[in-house]
């Protein structure tokens, strides 16, 4: 009985502190500063891209301590306050974003529609080549990363724990967010294909640890937040393959998936290459050129991994030997080891 009273007292005190913080607006960037310092300790020569910087935790150190008490006891009585201050997406109505493998889907679309706007034949990476850009307006559904300490207090990132996460964050079970969570967890739990290494991380720290474990700290990070040309059929005016990668290791690609709090799906494929592109797109009824980055996965025997089966149907490659499939995605991080010499143009 005494133990129960003690737990209740802790929860009351934590909730009271959160309410007081709300009233006086006492939200500092303490946690974000700590995340930046941690990043610099692991990747000293690489700045945090804007696409990630805007998703650092808005919580103060005091708030982290208060919310830790609730998470430790799996208490959902102040889920609304937690979601509000931590910058999470809990009860807001969002589209159901379909995902499969490394693709970025359209709301309520089919997998075939999704693939058609994500993957393209590597042969189109040439002057006058034609590709379709995916929907690049996805990032508004991406929320802040939790501090690592709080992320590790959440129920383990597993389909078996969906109900616990929904309860803890007070997310309706039949909501679009609930369905997107199930999709995200299913993808993260798919087996790794041959030559693939992957990790789903629910903190900035976890993502960086995975990258450093594969590539070390001497890396180049590529990220482009531009939405120019979203959903358009565009013309390739230049494609330059990144050459002489230090160590010869394949790049690591990090994708943003929908979840109430920030998470990334990072993976590395043997036989992958990165291309710098210039694309002719239409903006305000005028043709303009924008830069982009594509990554291509090569399969020497023409056999795609299991999560690329739909790609074959969409690209209509069933009767030919497929050697490579490429993608240009929104909100991606392509993390490759530093280049010694510059890229060279791919001949048409």
N, C-alpha and C positions, 0 to 999 in steps of 0.2 A: 504493500500500500504506500509506504514511504517512497519507494522507487518510482511508482506511478506519479505521485505528487511532484517529485523532483523533475520528472520529464515534462509534466504539464507546466510547471513554473518556468522551465527553460523556454518552452514554446511561447508562452505568454510574453516573456521578456523580449524574445526575438521579434515577435509580431509587433510589440509596442515600439521597439527601436526602428523597425521598418516604417511604421506609420509616421513617426517623428521625422525620419529622413524625407519622407514624401512631403510633409508639410513645410519643411525648411529648404527643400530642394538640394539637399546635401549629397550630390552625386559628383564624384571626382573621377579623374582619369587614372587613379592609382593602379588599377589592375591592367589597364591598357599600357601604361608605362612599364610595368613589370613584364608584360608580354613582349614589348619592343626590346627590352633589355635581354630577355631570354633569346629572342630571335638573333640579336647581334652577337651573342655569345656563341651561337652555333653557325651562323652564316655572316661573319663579320664584313664580308665584301659585297653583300647583297642586301639592298634595301627592300623593305616591305612594299609590295605593289599596292596601288590605291584600292584595287578590288578586294584586298585583304585588310588593309588599314581601316577601312570604314566598318569592318566587322569585328574589330577588337572589342573586348568586353567593356561596357560602360560602367560596370560596378566599381564602387570604392572598396577598399580593404575591409572597412567596417561592415558593409553590406554582404561581402563574401562570408565573413564570419557568422553573421546573423542567418543567412540562408543555409549555411552549412549545417546549422543546428536542425533546421527543418528537414533537410535531405537525409541527414544521418538517421533521423527517426521516421523517414518515409512519410512525412506529414504533408498533406495537400491543402491545409486550411487557408494558407495564404499563397496559393498557386498564382492567383491574379497579380499579386504584388511581385512575385518572383519573375513572372513572364514580362511584366511591365519594365522593371528596373534592369533586368538582364538583357533586354532587347530580343526576346524570343517571340516565336509565332505560335500561339497556343489556340486562341478561340477565334481569330480572324478568319473570314471566309476566303479561301484561296482556291484556284482551279486545281483539279487533279492532274498532276504532271506525270505523264507516263515515262518510264525509263527502262532501258535494257542495256546491260553491258556498259560501254563507255559513251552511250548516246544521250542526247538531251532532247526530251520529247515535247510534243505539243499537248496542250490540255485536251483531255477527252478524245484524243486521236487514236488510230490503230497503230500497231507496231510497224506495219508496212508504210504508213504515212510518215511515221517517225524516222524510219531508216532512209526514206527517199530524200529527206532534207538534212541528213547527217553525213552519210558515207558517199564517196565517189571513187571512180577508178583512178589509179595513180597516173594512167596515161593522159589524163586531162591536165596534169601539171606541166604545161607547155604553153608557149605563146599562142594565144587565141583559143586555149582550152576553155571549156564551159563547165561550171559547177554551180550547184544551188546552195546558198548559205542557209543555215538553220535559223530558227527564230532566235534572235539575239537579245530579246527583251526579257529573258528569264530572271536576271539577278535581283529584281525587286522582291522576290520571294525568299532570298537568302538572308538569314538572320545572324546575329552576333554569336561568336564562339564563347562558350563558357570558359572561365579560368580552368586550368587543368585539374585543380583540386576539386572543384565542383563537378566537372565532367566525370571524374572518376567516382564520385558519390552517386551519380545517377545509376539506375538499374543497368546492368551490363547490356551493351549494344547488341541485342539478339532478338530474333523474332519471338522467342519464348517469353520475352519480357515486354512485349508491346502493351499489354494490359496495364502493367505497373507504370510504364511511362505515361500512358494516357491518364491514368488516375492521378499520378503525382502532379501533372501539369493541367489537370482538369480539361482535357481535350475530348470533345464528343466522339463517341465510338464510331458513328456513321458519317463523320465529317470527311471532307476531301483531304484534310491533313492526315487523318488516320489512315486513309487508303494510300496516300503518298508515302507515309512511314513504312507501311508493309512492303511497298514496292522497293524502297531504298534498302531495307534490311534483307529482302530476298536477293537483291543484286550483290550485296556485300557478302552474303553467305554462299553464293555460287562457288563451286570449286574453281581453283585456279587452272587455267588451260596450260598446256605444255609450253614452257618457255616464259610463263608469266609469273610475276610476283606482285601481290597487291595488298593494300591495307586501307581500311576505313577508319578515319580518325575523327574524334569529336572534340578536338582541341587543336589550336595552332601548334602547340608544342608536339603533339603526337604526329602531325603531318610532317613537321620539320625533322623529327627524329627518324621517320621512315626514309625521307629523302637522303639525309646524311648517312644512314646505314648502308645505302646503295651506292651513293655517288661521292660521299665525303663533303667537305665544306666548300671546296673550290668549284662552284657551279655558276651557271648563268640562268637567270629566271626570266621567262618571257610571258607577258600577260597583256592583253589588249581589251580594254573595256568598251571599245567603240561598237555601236549598234548600226552604223551606216551599212546599208545593203541587206538588212535583215530580211530573210525569206526570199531574196531575189535570185534569179539566175544571172550569174556574173561572168565576166570574161577575164581569164588570166592573162596579164600582160607581161609578167615576169615570175619565174619560179627558180629559187636558188637553194640548192641543197647545202646544209651545214656539213662541212668536211673537217677532217683532222680533229675529231673530238678526243680530248685528252683521255687516255685510258681505254678508249674504244667501247665504253659501256653504253648500253641503250638508254635513251632519255626516260625520265619519269613524268608521266602525265597525271595531273590532278584535276578531277572533275567535281563540280558542285552539285550535290543532290539535295532534294527537299527534305527537311527535317525541322522540328520545332526549334532546335538550336543548331549552330553551325557545325557542319561536318564536311569532310572531303573524301572522295574515293580516288586514291592514287594507285597507279599500277605501272609496271615496266614490262615491255615485251622484248624478248630477243628478236633481232631482225627488224628494228624500227629506225626510221630516219625522220629528221625534222627539216621542213622547208620554209624559207621566208618567201612570202608571196606579195605581189602587187596585183590588185584586182580593180577592174573597171566596173563601177557600180553607178546607180542613178540616185541622186539626192536633189530634192526640190526641182525635179524635171531636168536636171543637168547631169551629164556624165562626169564623174570624179574618180580619182584613183585613191584607194585606201590600201594600207598594209595589213597583212594577216599572217598567221602561222598555221601550217598544216603538219600533221604527223601521219606517217604511213607505216602500216604493219605489213611485213613481207612474210609470205608463206611459200616456201620453196617447192612444195609438192602440190600446191593448189588446193590444199585442204584447210578450210577455215576452222578455227576453234568453235566449240559448241554454241557460244553466244553470238556468233556471226551468221547463223543459218539464214535469218531473214534477209541479210544483206545480199545473199546470192539471188534470192527471188526478186528483190527490188532492182538490183543492178543488171539482172538478166544475164548472168555469167554462167548459167548452168552448162552450156555446151562448149565452153572454152576453159583453158587453164588459167586460173586466177593466181596472180603473183603478188598483188598488193592492193590494199584498200586504205583510203585516206579519209581524214575528217578535219573540218574546221569548226570549232565549237565556241560558244559564248562563255565568258567567265572562266576560261581554262587557264591553268598554269602549266606551261611546258618547261620542265626543269632538266637542263642538259649540262653535261660537264663543259667547262670553259673551252672555247674554240681557240686554237693556236693561230690559224690563218682564216681569212674571211671566206664566206660562202662563194660558190660559183654557180653560174647560170646553168639550168638544165636545157639542153638542146632540144629544139622541137623536131 
